[in-house]
Amino acid sequence: MAAAVETMTYVGEVPWHGLGNKVEEGTDLDDFRRSAGLDWEVQKTPVMFPGLCMPGANNGLHTFKNKFVLNRTTDNKPYAVVTNRYKPVQPKEIFEFFRELLDLHGMKMHTAGALNDGGKIWALATTGDSAFIRGLDQVKAHLLLCTSYDLTLSTTAQFVSERVVCNNTLNVALKESGGGRIVIPHMSDFNADAVKERMGIGKEQWSAFTSSLEILAKLRVDTTKASQVMRNVFKIPDVAVEGTPNMSHVCNIINLFTQERFKGADLAGQTAWGLLNATTEYVDWHKRARNQNNRINSAWFGEGANIKDATFNELMERAA
């Protein structure tokens, strides 16, 4: 698995990105981690450089004070240069975060793996919560915990929704509902119990989120309004000339929406919920995800996730 996805494992049907090793539901957490290729640790190795053989030098190797290479113990894969203040969250800690949630709250492991040669890792569990938007369009709740060693992402715990008909994902993070997304900087200690206490088990966040989706499903959106929303999301000026950056993305999304060519269009219709799903499909499958290896990275992190969040927030403001 070259490119973004290095290793991965999953339960149930083959994931929407088509990658990974399948394991049975209820697989022991340690076995799940090993299957996901995350049976390793990272360490901080002092940065050294060659120089004159001087007292205190190791055969001419000198240490750069308070600078360390963050590297993987199994193959010495280097990820970043950090200071002594950097506190990595180990792969085992990511999985142990879920142990109590699996035992006491009925969650089930869903997927886990590594991206970018192990520079970013994640584990995802189903919470057991789901809802039917407009009575037919099912969305399910998941809990995602991820961290990075290449300094591209803080340790992040967040609830994620999955639309069953198309497997598209959307972060569950509402301005009015705290606890849906917790970010822990790498200079801070990772306290799993404190994170779980702040997040709860997602019942309140999920209820607020699905209520918002129902609001969007009742809001009719014509082509003009859809264009205005997407121009705001992509920050297109009022007077756009040919070649304006991101204008092609706006046009592509509007075409998916107005021609109802996105998956599950029959369930969402010409509504704000439909426009959100057209945008999500475009981001997950077309804009930044031209090969399977990059789709999972696009779905949850970086620019792709930001576009989906911005679209959701823009539509909610119009529904207010």
N, C-alpha and C positions, 0 to 999 in steps of 0.2 A: 504494500500500500504506500506508494510514493506520495509526494506532495504533502497536503495538509494533514491527513489522517495517517498517523504512524501505526497505532494499534487500537483495537476496539473489540468489545464484546456486547452481546445484546440478548434479551429474552423475547420469545414470541416470534412474530413475523419479522421478515427481513426489514430493517429500517428503511425509511424513505430515501436515504443516501446510498443504500445498497451495499454497505460495507460491514465487516466485522465477523467475529466468531460467535456462533450461537451456543447458549447454555440453557439449561432447564430452569424454570421458575423455582425459586426456593434454594438455588445453589448457595452453598456456604459463602459468606462474604469474602473470606480469604481466597477461596477458589475463584470467585468472581473477579477479584483483583488480579490474580495470576493470569486468568484467561484474557483479561483486558490488557495484558502486557505491562502492568504497573507494579510488578514485584521488584521494585528498586527504590533507592533513596537518592537524594541529592546532598552534596556536601560542599563546604566552602574550603577551597584549597588556596593557600597563599600565592599571590602573584609574585613570580620570581623572574629575574632577568640576568643575562650573563655580563660579567665585568671582570675587573682585576681580582686576582686572588688576594684578599685582604683578611685580616683577623676577623673571625666571625662569619666569613663567607663560606658556603658549602661548595668547594671546588670551583670557585669563581661565580657561583650563583648568589645573587643578592635578592633580598625580600623587599617588596614595595610595601611600605608601612600602611596597614589598615586597608589593603586592597586584596580581594579574594576572587577567584574564579568559581562561579557556581557551576558544578559539574555533576553528572550522573555517575553513581558508584560502579555500575556494571560495565561501562565502556568508556568512562571519562569524557563523555560527550559534554562540551562546554556550552553554557547558555548565556552567561552574562558576567560582567565584573561588578562586584558589589562591595559594600563596606561591612564592617563587623556588625552594624546595626540591622542588617537585613536578616529577616527571620523566615526561612522557607517553611511552607506547610508541606509535609511529606505525603506521598501518595497514600500510605496507610492511614494517615490522619483523615484524609478525604473520605475514605470508606468507613472508618470508625464513627464518623459523624452520623452515619445513617443507621448504625446498629440498633440503638434504642428506638429510633423511629420505625424500623422494621418490626421489632419485637412488640412494641407497645401501641403503635398507632396504625398498624395494618398497611404501611407502605411497602412497596415491592420494588426491588432493583430493576431497572429498565435497560440502561446502557451505561458504558463507561469506556474511557479510552484516552489516548494521547494525540495531540495535534502538533504539527511543526517540529518533528523529531523529538517529541517529549517536552518541548518548551512550554506547552500548555496542556493541562490535564483536566478531566472532568468526570463526574459521576452523576447519574440522573435516576431518580426513583419516581414511580407513580404514586400519587397520594391516595387514590381511590375516589377522589371527587370528580364529578362530571356534570354537565348540564346540556340541555337541548335548546339551542337558540331557535326561536320561532316554533318550538315544539318538535323540530325535525333535525336540525343541524347540530350534531353532537361535538362538544369540545371536552377534553380531558385535562386534568391538572397534573403537573409534574413538579418535583423539587430538584433544582440543579445546584451543584456545588462545584466550583472550578477554581483553579489557581494557575499561575504561570511562573516559570523560572527564567524566561527570556525578557522579563520586565514589561511585557505587553499588556498585562492584566493584573489588577489586584485580586486577592482572594475574594470571591463573590458567591453569595448564596442568594438564589432568587427562585420564585415560582414561575413556571413556564406553562403556557397552554398549548394544546395540540388539537387542531381541527381534524377530526377523524376522517372525513371524506377525502381529504387531500394531504394529510400529515403536515400541513404548514404549521409553523410555531410562532408564538407571540409572547413576549414577556408580560407577566402579570405584575405590573408596577403602576399604581395609581397615585396621583398627587395627593388625593384625599385619604389614602389608606396606607398607613405606615407598616413597615415590616415585610413588604413584598420583595424588597431587594436590600441586602446588607452587604456593604463593601468594607473589607478589612485591609488596610495598607500593609505592605510587606515589612514596614518598620514596627508594626504592632504585633503583639502576641495573638495567636489564633485560639480563642476560647470557644470551643464547640458548644458548651452548655449555654454560654451567654448569647451566642448567635441563635440557637434554637429558642431560647426564651424570648428574644426580640421578635423572632418570626412567628412564634406560635406554631401551629401545624397548618396554617393557611386557610382555615375555615372562613374567617372574616374577610380576608383579602379575596378569596375565591368568590364569595357571595357578592362582594362589591364589584368585582371585575365582570362576572357574568351578568349582573344587573346592568352594567354599562353596555355590554354587548347587546342586550335586549333593546336598550334605548337606540343604539346604532341601527339595529335591524328594523326599527319602525320609522327611521328617518329617510325619506325619499331623497335621492340625489340625482339631478339631471347632469347632462354633459358639461354645462357651463359651471355648475357648482363643483363638479368633480375636478375640472381643470383648475379652478381657483384653489382648491385644497392642495392639489399636487404641486402647483407652482409655488405655493407657500412652503411646502415641505422641502422642495428642492431649491428654494430661494431664487426663483426666476424673477427678474425685474418685470415691472408692468409693461414696458416696451422692450420686447425681446426680438433680436434680429436673428437671421439665419446663422447657425453655428454657435448660438448661446449655449454655454456649458450646461449639461443636464437636461436640456429641453427634449432631447430624444428619449430620455427615461420617462419624462412626463407623458409624451405622446404614446409610448409603448404601453404604459399603465392604463391610460384612457382608452386605448383600443381594446385591451383585455377586458376592461370594465363594460364599455358601451356595447361591444359585440358579444358580451357574455361568454368569452372564451376561457375564462378561468374555471378551475375545477370547482364543482359545487355551485355553479352560478344559478342553477335551478332552485337551490335552497336559499340563496342570499338575495337574488334579484337586484334591481336598481336601487339599492339602499346604501347607507354609509357602511353597513356591515359588508356588503358586496364590494365596495371600493376598498375597504381595508383588506379583504381577502385577495383582491386582484393585485394590490400592492405587495402583500406578503408573498404571493406566488411569484411575482416578478423578481423580488429581491432574493428569494430562496432558490429560484430555479433558472433565472435568466441573467440578471444583472451581474452578480458577482460569483455565480455558481455554474460555470460552464463545464465543469467536470465534477464527478461524484466526490472526489477527495476534498473539494473546497466547500461543499454545500453546508456541512455541519458548522464550519467556522463562520460562514456567512449568516447562518440562521440565528446564532446566539450572540455573536461578538462584533465589535467594530462598527463600521459604517452601515452594514446591512441592518443590524439590530436597531441602530439609531434612526434609520429611515422609517422602519416599522413603528417604532415608538412615537416618532414625530407625527406620523399619519394618524395614529390612534388619538393622540392628544389634540391634533388639529380638528379631527372629526368630533371629539367630545366637546370642544369649545363651541362648535357650530350647533351641537345638539342642546346646549345649555339654555 
